[in-house]
Amino acid sequence: MIQVLIADDHNVFVEGIESLISGSAEIQVAERCYNASAVAQQLIQTAIDVVLLDISFPHIEDGLGLCEHITRNYPQTKVIALTMHDDASLIKRVVKKGAKGYLLKNTTKTELLQAIQTVHHEKQYFNDTIMNILLNDVPKNRKSITGVAGKPTLTPRESEVLTLIAQGLTTQQMATQLFVSAKAIEFHRSSLLMKFAVPNTALLIKTAMELQLID
C-alpha cells in the first residue's frame, strides 16, 4: 500500500484530494498536514512514500524549501507538486528541488492516482499540459540557440552520457560502452536532468541541442 501525505493549508482541498484517493486498493492517505512544521514532524514519525505538496505553502519559497528538505533528508519519499501555478520557471525550480512530479489542482482522479503510482516506482510524472508549458518556454530562457545563456557546466563523463542518450542507447548499453555500472549511468542521467532543470530525457536532448552541446 502506497502511503501518501497531503500537505496543503486549505482544509477543503485536502478533503477533496483525500476523497479522490479513497477507494483505491493500492493508495491510502496516511497523513494530512496544514503547515510545514507538521510535515517535518510527520516524516520523522511515519514512513511516507509520496507527498502531495502545495508549493504555495503558505508561500512559494516556503514550499520550495520544504520540497528540498523532503527530497534531501528522505530520499525514499517522493514529492509531487500539486498547485495552481502553471509557470514554467516555477516548474523548473520545483524539479531542481527534487520533486518527481508536477500536477495542477484541476487534475482528475485517474491522473492523480497514476502520478502517485508512477513516482512511487522511481519514475517522473509530467502530463502533456506541463510538458507543453516547458517545451514552449525553452526558447525564452536562451539568448540564442548558440547557448550563450543557461549553458550548464558538464563533467567529461556527463558529456559522454549526454551524447549516448542522444544516440538513443539504453542504460545498460551505455554502461557496457563506458565500462561502468548501470547505477552509475542513472546517477549521471539524474545529474544531467538537474543541471539542465528539465524533467525528462526528451527535454534534456532538446535543450542540449539548442545549446549546441550535442548535434
N, CA, C and O of each residue as an XYZ file, in Angstrom:
860
protein
N       0.851     -1.202      0.000
C       0.000      0.000      0.000
C       0.887      1.253      0.000
O       1.762      1.396      0.854
N       0.662      2.144     -0.944
C       1.425      3.388     -1.030
C       0.863      4.382     -0.020
O      -0.319      4.722     -0.051
N       1.736      4.840      0.877
C       1.326      5.766      1.924
C       1.539      7.211      1.460
O       2.652      7.601      1.108
N       0.465      7.993      1.465
C       0.513      9.360      0.944
C       0.288     10.376      2.056
O      -0.548     10.179      2.938
N       1.038     11.450      1.998
C       0.833     12.599      2.891
C       0.384     13.777      2.040
O       1.035     14.109      1.049
N      -0.716     14.410      2.415
C      -1.201     15.593      1.710
C      -0.785     16.827      2.497
O      -1.132     16.971      3.670
N      -0.043     17.712      1.851
C       0.441     18.928      2.508
C      -0.159     20.145      1.821
O       0.280     20.549      0.744
N      -1.160     20.717      2.454
C      -1.857     21.871      1.879
C      -2.522     22.628      3.017
O      -3.017     22.011      3.960
N      -2.544     23.957      2.946
C      -3.106     24.730      4.058
C      -4.589     25.047      3.874
O      -5.141     25.879      4.594
N      -5.235     24.385      2.908
C      -6.670     24.572      2.711
C      -7.387     23.262      3.027
O      -7.270     22.289      2.282
N      -8.109     23.244      4.106
C      -8.754     22.031      4.587
C      -9.706     21.425      3.561
O      -9.734     20.208      3.378
N     -10.487     22.275      2.890
C     -11.460     21.781      1.912
C     -10.749     21.065      0.767
O     -11.206     20.025      0.294
N      -9.632     21.628      0.331
C      -8.887     20.999     -0.766
C      -8.317     19.658     -0.321
O      -8.376     18.677     -1.062
N      -7.767     19.616      0.884
C      -7.223     18.362      1.414
C      -8.302     17.287      1.431
O      -8.060     16.146      1.035
N      -9.486     17.654      1.889
C     -10.587     16.696      1.933
C     -10.976     16.234      0.527
O     -11.329     15.074      0.317
N     -10.905     17.161     -0.427
C     -11.231     16.808     -1.805
C     -10.240     15.819     -2.391
O     -10.629     14.865     -3.065
N      -8.954     16.050     -2.133
C      -7.920     15.139     -2.627
C      -8.055     13.778     -1.960
O      -7.906     12.739     -2.603
N      -8.336     13.799     -0.674
C      -8.496     12.534      0.038
C      -9.668     11.739     -0.522
O      -9.599     10.513     -0.608
N     -10.743     12.426     -0.905
C     -11.894     11.729     -1.464
C     -11.565     11.107     -2.815
O     -12.106     10.058     -3.165
N     -10.671     11.754     -3.582
C     -10.256     11.195     -4.862
C      -9.457      9.904     -4.666
O      -9.582      8.953     -5.437
N      -8.640      9.898     -3.623
C      -7.777      8.745     -3.368
C      -8.532      7.607     -2.696
O      -8.209      6.437     -2.901
N      -9.522      7.943     -1.908
C     -10.265      6.915     -1.179
C     -10.870      5.901     -2.140
O     -11.360      6.258     -3.211
N     -10.831      4.668     -1.753
C     -11.351      3.615     -2.605
C     -10.286      2.927     -3.420
O     -10.527      1.858     -3.981
N      -9.098      3.528     -3.497
C      -8.001      2.891     -4.226
C      -7.487      1.690     -3.434
O      -7.332      1.753     -2.215
N      -7.232      0.617     -4.136
C      -6.740     -0.593     -3.479
C      -5.243     -0.530     -3.216
O      -4.711     -1.345     -2.463
N      -4.559      0.433     -3.833
C      -3.097      0.490     -3.729
C      -2.584      1.727     -3.012
O      -1.413      1.786     -2.637
N      -3.449      2.716     -2.817
C      -3.003      4.005     -2.266
C      -3.910      4.409     -1.115
O      -5.130      4.258     -1.193
N      -3.311      4.921     -0.046
C      -4.126      5.450      1.033
C      -3.492      6.703      1.613
O      -2.270      6.850      1.613
N      -4.328      7.602      2.106
C      -3.842      8.826      2.749
C      -3.477      8.485      4.183
O      -4.334      8.132      4.993
N      -2.185      8.595      4.482
C      -1.702      8.272      5.821
C      -1.740      9.484      6.731
O      -2.025      9.358      7.921
N      -1.450     10.680      6.174
C      -1.389     11.890      6.986
C      -1.898     13.086      6.193
O      -1.832     13.114      4.964
N      -2.408     14.073      6.926
C      -2.827     15.350      6.350
C      -2.139     16.444      7.148
O      -2.257     16.478      8.373
N      -1.437     17.323      6.490
C      -0.690     18.372      7.193
C      -1.052     19.735      6.610
O      -1.186     19.894      5.397
N      -1.207     20.712      7.498
C      -1.657     22.033      7.078
C      -0.587     23.107      7.243
O      -0.848     24.285      6.997
N       0.622     22.708      7.660
C       1.749     23.639      7.720
C       3.043     22.852      7.602
O       3.062     21.634      7.781
N       4.126     23.560      7.300
C       5.402     22.909      7.024
C       5.958     22.160      8.225
O       6.519     21.075      8.074
N       5.807     22.728      9.413
C       6.346     22.075     10.610
C       5.651     20.742     10.864
O       6.277     19.788     11.327
N       4.348     20.679     10.557
C       3.616     19.429     10.730
C       4.127     18.368      9.762
O       4.228     17.194     10.117
N       4.448     18.782      8.541
C       5.003     17.846      7.561
C       6.325     17.283      8.063
O       6.537     16.070      8.051
N       7.214     18.170      8.506
C       8.529     17.744      9.002
C       8.386     16.753     10.148
O       9.114     15.762     10.215
N       7.451     17.020     11.045
C       7.244     16.150     12.198
C       6.693     14.790     11.783
O       7.132     13.757     12.288
N       5.751     14.791     10.882
C       5.145     13.531     10.450
C       6.136     12.647      9.702
O       6.079     11.422      9.804
N       7.035     13.258      8.958
C       8.031     12.472      8.231
C       8.994     11.779      9.186
O       9.533     10.719      8.869
N       9.207     12.369     10.341
C      10.036     11.739     11.365
C       9.319     10.530     11.960
O       9.943      9.511     12.254
N       8.020     10.650     12.131
C       7.245      9.635     12.838
C       6.663      8.549     11.940
O       6.440      7.424     12.389
N       6.415      8.883     10.669
C       5.684      7.978      9.785
C       6.436      7.737      8.481
O       7.013      8.662      7.909
N       6.427      6.508      8.021
C       7.050      6.173      6.737
C       6.092      6.580      5.617
O       5.055      5.949      5.410
N       6.451      7.630      4.909
C       5.615      8.170      3.831
C       6.274      7.872      2.491
O       7.475      8.081      2.316
N       5.475      7.380      1.549
C       6.007      7.074      0.217
C       5.937      8.272     -0.722
O       6.877      8.546     -1.468
N       4.809      8.984     -0.675
C       4.603     10.109     -1.594
C       3.982     11.285     -0.851
O       3.014     11.123     -0.107
N       4.553     12.480     -1.063
C       3.981     13.707     -0.513
C       3.354     14.504     -1.649
O       4.015     14.813     -2.640
N       2.078     14.834     -1.500
C       1.406     15.745     -2.429
C       1.540     17.131     -1.830
O       0.876     17.451     -0.844
N       2.386     17.947     -2.413
C       2.785     19.215     -1.796
C       2.280     20.432     -2.564
O       2.575     20.607     -3.747
N       1.526     21.256     -1.878
C       1.151     22.557     -2.442
C       2.370     23.460     -2.326
O       2.806     23.777     -1.220
N       2.917     23.872     -3.451
C       4.133     24.681     -3.437
C       3.900     26.018     -2.749
O       4.828     26.560     -2.148
N       2.707     26.560     -2.815
C       2.380     27.806     -2.098
C       1.961     27.441     -0.677
O       0.773     27.434     -0.356
N       2.926     27.144      0.159
C       2.631     26.507      1.441
C       3.340     27.157      2.622
O       4.301     26.564      3.112
N       2.945     28.326      3.118
C       1.899     29.190      2.574
C       2.428     30.123      1.476
O       1.651     30.784      0.787
N       3.760     30.169      1.321
C       4.367     30.985      0.270
C       5.232     30.088     -0.603
O       5.690     29.036     -0.157
N       5.453     30.499     -1.831
C       6.204     29.670     -2.768
C       7.589     29.321     -2.243
O       8.008     28.169     -2.351
N       8.299     30.272     -1.684
C       9.645     29.980     -1.171
C       9.595     28.973     -0.033
O      10.493     28.143      0.109
N       8.538     29.047      0.782
C       8.382     28.065      1.860
C       8.140     26.677      1.278
O       8.710     25.690      1.742
N       7.291     26.612      0.260
C       7.002     25.324     -0.367
C       8.226     24.728     -1.026
O       8.467     23.526     -0.920
N       9.000     25.555     -1.705
C      10.228     25.074     -2.349
C      11.230     24.589     -1.305
O      11.896     23.572     -1.498
N      11.330     25.316     -0.213
C      12.234     24.917      0.857
C      11.827     23.593      1.467
O      12.676     22.755      1.768
N      10.534     23.402      1.650
C      10.031     22.149      2.206
C      10.276     21.008      1.231
O      10.645     19.908      1.642
N      10.073     21.261     -0.052
C      10.335     20.243     -1.068
C      11.790     19.791     -1.002
O      12.074     18.593     -1.037
N      12.696     20.735     -0.907
C      14.121     20.409     -0.836
C      14.441     19.643      0.446
O      15.237     18.704      0.428
N      13.827     20.040      1.551
C      14.043     19.350      2.832
C      13.624     17.888      2.725
O      14.334     16.998      3.193
N      12.478     17.645      2.112
C      11.978     16.277      1.988
C      12.891     15.435      1.109
O      13.295     14.339      1.496
N      13.215     15.946     -0.068
C      13.992     15.148     -1.016
C      15.423     14.940     -0.556
O      16.051     13.941     -0.907
N      15.944     15.877      0.229
C      17.320     15.746      0.717
C      17.407     14.790      1.904
O      18.334     13.984      1.988
N      16.450     14.880      2.815
C      16.523     14.105      4.053
C      15.748     12.800      4.020
O      15.993     11.910      4.834
N      14.807     12.680      3.078
C      14.002     11.460      2.964
C      13.960     11.024      1.500
O      12.915     11.113      0.855
N      15.088     10.554      0.979
C      15.154     10.211     -0.448
C      14.172      9.131     -0.877
O      13.834      9.029     -2.056
N      13.710      8.320      0.083
C      12.730      7.288     -0.260
C      11.331      7.870     -0.437
O      10.445      7.207     -0.976
N      11.131      9.102      0.014
C       9.839      9.776     -0.106
C       9.828     10.646     -1.358
O      10.675     11.525     -1.518
N       8.878     10.403     -2.234
C       8.791     11.152     -3.484
C       7.811     12.313     -3.339
O       6.781     12.193     -2.676
N       8.144     13.427     -3.963
C       7.306     14.622     -3.878
C       6.641     14.903     -5.219
O       7.293     14.910     -6.263
N       5.336     15.134     -5.171
C       4.588     15.620     -6.334
C       4.059     17.004     -5.984
O       3.308     17.165     -5.022
N       4.449     17.988     -6.757
C       3.898     19.330     -6.554
C       2.462     19.339     -7.050
O       2.186     18.946     -8.183
N       1.554     19.786     -6.201
C       0.139     19.860     -6.554
C      -0.302     21.296     -6.314
O      -0.535     21.702     -5.175
N      -0.415     22.061     -7.397
C      -0.524     23.504     -7.260
C      -1.393     24.111     -8.352
O      -1.743     23.439     -9.322
N      -1.735     25.367     -8.194
C      -2.485     26.087     -9.210
C      -1.557     26.833    -10.169
O      -2.025     27.381    -11.167
N      -0.266     26.865     -9.892
C       0.684     27.647    -10.677
C       1.148     26.880    -11.917
O       1.654     25.763    -11.804
N       0.977     27.475    -13.091
C       1.400     26.844    -14.337
C       2.528     27.617    -15.006
O       2.602     27.711    -16.231
N       3.401     28.166    -14.172
C       4.535     28.958    -14.657
C       5.737     28.049    -14.903
O       6.125     27.280    -14.024
N       6.325     28.137    -16.091
C       7.438     27.253    -16.459
C       8.640     27.416    -15.528
O       9.281     26.433    -15.157
N       8.940     28.651    -15.156
C      10.114     28.870    -14.291
C       9.915     28.220    -12.937
O      10.870     27.710    -12.351
N       8.680     28.230    -12.426
C       8.406     27.591    -11.139
C       8.495     26.070    -11.266
O       9.026     25.400    -10.380
N       7.983     25.533    -12.353
C       8.072     24.090    -12.574
C       9.536     23.652    -12.552
O       9.883     22.638    -11.945
N      10.382     24.425    -13.219
C      11.797     24.074    -13.269
C      12.464     24.199    -11.902
O      13.342     23.408    -11.559
N      12.048     25.182    -11.133
C      12.593     25.329     -9.778
C      12.192     24.147     -8.911
O      12.987     23.651     -8.113
N      10.958     23.700     -9.073
C      10.485     22.550     -8.310
C      11.280     21.298     -8.681
O      11.636     20.504     -7.810
N      11.556     21.124     -9.969
C      12.348     19.983    -10.423
C      13.751     20.043     -9.809
O      14.292     19.025     -9.376
N      14.328     21.238     -9.777
C      15.654     21.404     -9.182
C      15.665     21.030     -7.707
O      16.671     20.549     -7.186
N      14.548     21.252     -7.046
C      14.453     20.927     -5.618
C      14.210     19.436     -5.386
O      14.198     18.978     -4.243
N      14.022     18.694     -6.445
C      13.930     17.247     -6.310
C      12.566     16.630     -6.490
O      12.431     15.415     -6.347
N      11.538     17.420     -6.800
C      10.199     16.861     -6.995
C      10.194     15.912     -8.191
O      10.872     16.155     -9.189
N       9.436     14.845     -8.084
C       9.366     13.851     -9.155
C       8.139     14.033    -10.049
O       8.017     13.378    -11.084
N       7.234     14.926     -9.646
C       6.048     15.143    -10.457
C       5.490     16.530    -10.235
O       5.821     17.196     -9.254
N       4.642     16.961    -11.152
C       4.033     18.295    -11.060
C       2.630     18.204    -11.630
O       2.450     17.866    -12.800
N       1.635     18.505    -10.804
C       0.235     18.473    -11.229
C      -0.451     19.792    -10.897
O      -0.148     20.432     -9.890
N      -1.364     20.178    -11.746
C      -2.200     21.334    -11.438
C      -3.392     20.867    -10.620
O      -3.775     19.698    -10.682
N      -3.979     21.777     -9.855
C      -5.035     21.394     -8.931
C      -6.346     21.008     -9.614
O      -7.278     20.553     -8.952
N      -6.420     21.184    -10.911
C      -7.619     20.745    -11.627
C      -7.445     19.325    -12.179
O      -8.181     18.906    -13.072
N      -6.482     18.602    -11.650
C      -6.209     17.245    -12.109
C      -7.401     16.322    -11.872
O      -8.248     16.587    -11.018
N      -7.451     15.258    -12.626
C      -8.522     14.271    -12.470
C      -8.095     13.171    -11.497
O      -6.915     13.039    -11.173
N      -9.047     12.405    -11.047
C      -8.752     11.288    -10.146
C      -7.820     10.287    -10.814
O      -6.851      9.825    -10.211
N      -8.121      9.959    -12.053
C      -7.290      8.985    -12.780
C      -5.851      9.448    -12.886
O      -4.921      8.673    -12.663
N      -5.672     10.718    -13.228
C      -4.330     11.257    -13.378
C      -3.603     11.322    -12.039
O      -2.411     11.020    -11.970
N      -4.295     11.706    -10.987
C      -3.687     11.784     -9.667
C      -3.182     10.419     -9.221
O      -2.050     10.297     -8.752
N      -4.005      9.406     -9.362
C      -3.594      8.055     -8.956
C      -2.442      7.555     -9.813
O      -1.531      6.896     -9.312
N      -2.482      7.866    -11.097
C      -1.403      7.449    -11.992
C      -0.093      8.126    -11.610
O       0.961      7.491    -11.618
N      -0.156      9.417    -11.274
C       1.043     10.153    -10.893
C       1.659      9.570     -9.618
O       2.876      9.401     -9.529
N       0.817      9.269     -8.645
C       1.310      8.709     -7.382
C       2.002      7.366     -7.624
O       3.089      7.118     -7.103
N       1.372      6.511     -8.410
C       1.956      5.200     -8.692
C       3.249      5.331     -9.488
O       4.202      4.587     -9.260
N       3.280      6.282    -10.423
C       4.457      6.463    -11.268
C       5.670      6.899    -10.453
O       6.738      6.300    -10.579
N       5.530      7.915     -9.634
C       6.683      8.399     -8.873
C       7.090      7.401     -7.797
O       8.264      7.312     -7.437
N       6.120      6.651     -7.285
C       6.446      5.623     -6.287
C       7.359      4.559     -6.880
O       8.154      3.947     -6.167
N       7.243      4.341     -8.185
C       8.077      3.355     -8.865
C       9.315      3.998     -9.492
O       9.816      3.546    -10.521
N       9.792      5.058     -8.849
C      11.077      5.695     -9.202
C      11.081      6.354    -10.573
O      12.135      6.470    -11.198
N       9.921      6.785    -11.048
C       9.858      7.487    -12.324
C       9.279      8.882    -12.097
O       8.732      9.177    -11.034
N       9.408      9.727    -13.107
C       8.864     11.075    -13.016
C       7.507     11.139    -13.706
O       7.224     10.352    -14.609
N       6.663     12.089    -13.271
C       5.358     12.246    -13.893
C       5.098     13.706    -14.226
O       5.004     14.558    -13.343
N       4.985     13.973    -15.519
C       4.635     15.302    -16.011
C       3.674     15.092    -17.178
O       4.050     14.511    -18.196
N       2.454     15.556    -17.035
C       1.462     15.312    -18.079
C       1.689     16.214    -19.292
O       2.609     17.031    -19.306
N       0.846     16.057    -20.303
C       1.024     16.808    -21.552
C       0.951     18.321    -21.327
O       1.677     19.084    -21.964
N       0.079     18.744    -20.428
C      -0.059     20.176    -20.161
C       1.247     20.764    -19.642
O       1.704     21.802    -20.119
N       1.838     20.096    -18.671
C       3.100     20.573    -18.084
C       4.221     20.488    -19.107
O       5.048     21.395    -19.200
N       4.255     19.407    -19.873
C       5.297     19.260    -20.883
C       5.216     20.376    -21.923
O       6.245     20.909    -22.339
N       4.007     20.733    -22.345
C       3.849     21.809    -23.326
C       4.302     23.147    -22.765
O       4.903     23.952    -23.476
N       4.016     23.382    -21.496
C       4.468     24.620    -20.849
C       5.982     24.694    -20.881
O       6.548     25.743    -21.189
N       6.637     23.593    -20.567
C       8.099     23.568    -20.543
C       8.690     23.675    -21.944
O       9.652     24.411    -22.162
N       8.119     22.948    -22.882
C       8.631     22.983    -24.250
C       8.495     24.366    -24.869
O       9.403     24.833    -25.557
N       7.375     25.016    -24.631
C       7.147     26.348    -25.189
C       8.005     27.404    -24.522
O       8.212     28.484    -25.076
N       8.503     27.102    -23.341
C       9.277     28.084    -22.594
C      10.764     28.024    -22.910
O      11.487     28.985    -22.644
N      11.229     26.926    -23.467
C      12.665     26.753    -23.666
C      13.328     27.907    -24.407
O      14.361     28.385    -23.940
N      12.789     28.397    -25.558
C      13.457     29.496    -26.256
C      13.516     30.779    -25.444
O      14.434     31.580    -25.622
N      12.551     30.988    -24.554
C      12.514     32.216    -23.779
C      13.667     32.300    -22.775
O      14.034     33.385    -22.325
N      14.220     31.160    -22.439
C      15.266     31.140    -21.432
C      16.659     31.078    -22.028
O      17.636     30.891    -21.304
N      16.759     31.232    -23.338
C      18.064     31.213    -24.010
C      18.215     32.506    -24.810
O      17.265     32.928    -25.470
N      19.362     33.131    -24.769
C      19.576     34.342    -25.558
C      19.592     34.007    -27.037
O      19.160     34.798    -27.875
N      20.096     32.829    -27.339
C      20.095     32.379    -28.726
C      20.331     30.885    -28.730
O      20.611     30.282    -27.695
N      20.215     30.301    -29.901
C      20.413     28.863    -29.998
C      21.868     28.484    -29.754
O      22.163     27.306    -29.551
N      22.785     29.446    -29.768
C      24.193     29.156    -29.543
C      24.488     28.845    -28.088
O      25.591     28.411    -27.759
N      23.508     29.063    -27.206
C      23.710     28.696    -25.821
C      24.510     29.705    -25.027
O      25.220     29.317    -24.100
N      24.427     30.970    -25.349
C      25.151     31.993    -24.608
C      24.680     32.035    -23.166
O      25.470     32.238    -22.245
N      23.361     31.838    -22.982
C      22.800     31.876    -21.630
C      22.350     30.498    -21.211
O      21.866     29.718    -22.031
N      22.504     30.199    -19.958
C      21.942     28.987    -19.395
C      22.685     27.715    -19.712
O      22.146     26.632    -19.485
N      23.912     27.794    -20.233
C      24.648     26.578    -20.574
C      25.289     26.002    -19.316
O      26.120     26.662    -18.691
N      24.914     24.772    -18.932
C      25.480     24.183    -17.722
C      26.905     23.686    -17.936
O      27.318     23.403    -19.061
N      27.632     23.587    -16.862
C      28.988     23.041    -16.905
C      28.916     21.546    -16.649
O      28.423     21.111    -15.608
N      29.410     20.752    -17.607
C      29.335     19.303    -17.506
C      30.712     18.691    -17.268
O      31.726     19.207    -17.738
N      30.728     17.597    -16.541
C      31.962     16.832    -16.387
C      32.195     16.047    -17.676
O      31.260     15.870    -18.457
N      33.405     15.577    -17.915
C      33.661     14.770    -19.119
C      32.739     13.555    -19.208
O      32.253     13.220    -20.289
N      32.499     12.897    -18.074
C      31.622     11.721    -18.080
C      30.182     12.108    -18.397
O      29.494     11.396    -19.129
N      29.727     13.224    -17.855
C      28.365     13.683    -18.149
C      28.209     13.988    -19.635
O      27.166     13.709    -20.226
N      29.240     14.557    -20.229
C      29.196     14.848    -21.668
C      29.095     13.564    -22.482
O      28.375     13.504    -23.479
N      29.828     12.531    -22.044
C      29.766     11.237    -22.732
C      28.367     10.631    -22.614
O      27.804     10.145    -23.595
N      27.821     10.669    -21.410
C      26.487     10.102    -21.189
C      25.442     10.878    -21.987
O      24.534     10.283    -22.567
N      25.568     12.190    -22.017
C      24.631     13.024    -22.770
C      24.641     12.648    -24.248
O      23.585     12.543    -24.872
N      25.810     12.449    -24.796
C      25.939     12.075    -26.201
C      25.284     10.728    -26.472
O      24.596     10.554    -27.478
N      25.501      9.781    -25.575
C      24.930      8.443    -25.756
C      23.419      8.444    -25.577
O      22.709      7.697    -26.251
N      22.925      9.284    -24.668
C      21.472      9.425    -24.503
C      20.855      9.929    -25.805
O      19.818      9.435    -26.248
N      21.506     10.914    -26.406
C      21.011     11.484    -27.663
C      21.023     10.465    -28.781
O      20.233     10.554    -29.721
N      21.928      9.486    -28.681
C      22.009      8.436    -29.702
C      20.966      7.352    -29.482
O      20.814      6.449    -30.305
N      20.250      7.446    -28.369
C      19.164      6.508    -28.112
C      19.568      5.221    -27.429
O      18.794      4.264    -27.422
N      20.774      5.168    -26.848
C      21.218      3.957    -26.174
C      20.462      3.756    -24.859
O      20.066      4.719    -24.203
N      20.272      2.509    -24.493
C      19.648      2.197    -23.212
C      20.674      2.359    -22.093
O      21.873      2.493    -22.339
N      20.177      2.343    -20.867
C      21.079      2.463    -19.715
C      22.134      1.366    -19.738
O      23.315      1.637    -19.520
N      21.718      0.126    -20.002
C      22.667     -0.985    -19.999
C      23.672     -0.867    -21.142
O      24.851     -1.172    -20.965
N      23.214     -0.429    -22.305
C      24.124     -0.250    -23.435
C      25.173      0.815    -23.131
O      26.347      0.655    -23.467
N      24.742      1.909    -22.489
C      25.693      2.952    -22.107
C      26.680      2.432    -21.082
O      27.875      2.715    -21.163
N      26.187      1.675    -20.123
C      27.060      1.118    -19.080
C      28.115      0.219    -19.692
O      29.285      0.278    -19.314
N      27.706     -0.612    -20.634
C      28.643     -1.525    -21.297
C      29.688     -0.755    -22.086
O      30.876     -1.073    -22.030
N      29.249      0.254    -22.817
C      30.172      1.020    -23.660
C      31.169      1.829    -22.848
O      32.319      1.997    -23.256
N      30.726      2.338    -21.684
C      31.596      3.178    -20.858
C      32.287      2.392    -19.741
O      33.039      2.957    -18.947
N      32.025      1.085    -19.690
C      32.641      0.204    -18.687
C      32.333      0.660    -17.256
O      33.213      0.696    -16.396
N      31.082      1.001    -17.028
C      30.639      1.386    -15.697
C      29.343      0.633    -15.393
O      28.814     -0.074    -16.250
N      28.844      0.788    -14.186
C      27.609      0.117    -13.803
C      26.386      0.879    -14.314
O      26.462      2.069    -14.619
N      25.272      0.178    -14.399
C      24.022      0.820    -14.794
C      23.630      1.881    -13.771
O      23.058      2.914    -14.117
N      23.948      1.610    -12.503
C      23.646      2.565    -11.446
C      24.411      3.864    -11.654
O      23.885      4.947    -11.395
N      25.655      3.759    -12.122
C      26.458      4.957    -12.387
C      25.843      5.775    -13.523
O      25.825      7.005    -13.473
N      25.346      5.089    -14.535
C      24.703      5.780    -15.653
C      23.477      6.531    -15.167
O      23.262      7.683    -15.544
N      22.675      5.891    -14.338
C      21.478      6.544    -13.816
C      21.828      7.755    -12.966
O      21.112      8.756    -12.964
N      22.936      7.653    -12.247
C      23.391      8.794    -11.455
C      23.724      9.977    -12.361
O      23.328     11.109    -12.081
N      24.449      9.714    -13.443
C      24.823     10.790    -14.365
C      23.601     11.340    -15.096
O      23.523     12.538    -15.369
N      22.653     10.465    -15.411
C      21.420     10.918    -16.061
C      20.655     11.880    -15.138
O      20.181     12.931    -15.569
N      20.550     11.495    -13.866
C      19.863     12.353    -12.897
C      20.585     13.686    -12.746
O      19.951     14.735    -12.637
N      21.905     13.639    -12.740
C      22.696     14.863    -12.627
C      22.462     15.777    -13.824
O      22.363     16.994    -13.667
N      22.373     15.201    -15.008
C      22.115     15.986    -16.218
C      20.734     16.636    -16.168
O      20.584     17.808    -16.513
N      19.739     15.884    -15.745
C      18.391     16.436    -15.641
C      18.362     17.600    -14.661
O      17.675     18.598    -14.880
N      19.117     17.457    -13.579
C      19.171     18.508    -12.575
C      19.874     19.751    -13.123
O      19.391     20.870    -12.947
N      21.012     19.553    -13.786
C      21.777     20.690    -14.301
C      21.026     21.446    -15.399
O      21.131     22.668    -15.505
N      20.282     20.718    -16.201
C      19.524     21.362    -17.278
C      18.145     21.830    -16.807
O      17.424     22.506    -17.541
N      17.792     21.459    -15.572
C      16.497     21.831    -14.985
C      15.343     21.384    -15.873
O      14.427     22.155    -16.163
N      15.402     20.134    -16.295
C      14.341     19.552    -17.119
C      13.864     18.261    -16.459
O      14.626     17.627    -15.730
N      12.607     17.862    -16.705
C      12.063     16.697    -16.018
C      12.294     15.356    -16.697
O      12.114     14.314    -16.068
N      12.690     15.357    -17.974
C      12.836     14.061    -18.635
C      13.849     14.129    -19.780
O      14.367     15.193    -20.119
N      14.113     12.956    -20.362
C      15.149     12.830    -21.391
C      14.809     13.611    -22.655
O      15.698     14.184    -23.285
N      13.530     13.641    -23.033
C      13.148     14.352    -24.256
C      13.517     15.828    -24.187
O      14.076     16.382    -25.133
N      13.202     16.456    -23.061
C      13.550     17.871    -22.890
C      15.049     18.059    -22.720
O      15.598     19.082    -23.130
N      15.714     17.079    -22.117
C      17.163     17.143    -21.965
C      17.831     17.219    -23.335
O      18.694     18.064    -23.570
N      17.426     16.336    -24.227
C      18.013     16.308    -25.564
C      17.689     17.588    -26.330
O      18.559     18.171    -26.978
N      16.433     18.020    -26.249
C      16.012     19.241    -26.954
C      16.825     20.444    -26.492
O      17.309     21.228    -27.308
N      16.971     20.581    -25.178
C      17.696     21.726    -24.625
C      19.175     21.648    -24.973
O      19.784     22.656    -25.330
N      19.755     20.456    -24.871
C      21.180     20.289    -25.192
C      21.461     20.605    -26.657
O      22.511     21.157    -26.984
N      20.532     20.260    -27.535
C      20.703     20.578    -28.949
C      20.626     22.073    -29.187
O      21.388     22.612    -29.989
N      19.717     22.752    -28.502
C      19.594     24.202    -28.662
C      20.824     24.927    -28.149
O      21.168     26.009    -28.623
N      21.479     24.319    -27.179
C      22.703     24.915    -26.633
C      23.939     24.440    -27.392
O      25.065     24.799    -27.047
N      23.720     23.632    -28.428
C      24.779     23.092    -29.272
C      25.795     22.261    -28.480
O      26.991     22.254    -28.775
N      25.284     21.573    -27.478
C      26.127     20.657    -26.701
C      26.151     19.279    -27.347
O      27.054     18.481    -27.099
N      25.150     19.008    -28.176
C      25.103     17.787    -28.978
C      24.578     18.154    -30.359
O      23.933     19.187    -30.543
N      24.870     17.277    -31.333
C      24.419     17.542    -32.699
C      23.024     16.999    -32.909
O      22.470     17.125    -34.001
